[in-house]
Amino acid sequence: MTQVNNPLHGIKLESLLTDLVEHYGWEALGDRINVRCFKHDPNMKSSLRFLRKTLWAREKVEYLYLKMNKLPLPAQKPREDGYQASDKTRRAASHKVKPTKNSIDDSSVNTDIWGKSS
């Protein structure tokens, strides 16, 4: 796979984060990207570990880096439902059971305990 159109090709996450910290500082970086590793006792090691494990946070850091250096920004990937969320939220939403026509309505819940609703 070629990386011709990827402006981040060849840039390590550590150097990318170092540039952001030098430019903004930890406090301003934490204001721009709301993650705990930037706000509470920030350091390079814990931030790199978090960003390697968390795709949504890494995407925000990469986007800020591209914006800071005035590099071409990635196109937003449209979703079928038009909603933007993290991968974790998408996975949780995809596992939810949708109610069917035969599902129990709220009026008949616990009628055996509370008696018939009037």
Buried (B, 14 or more C-beta within 10 A) or exposed (E): EEEEEEBBEEBEBEEBBEBBBEEBEBEEBBEBBEBEBBBEEBEEEBBBEBBEEBEEBBBBBBEBBBEBEEEEEBEEEEEEEEEEEEEEEBEEEEEEEEEEEEEEEEEEEEEEEEEEEE
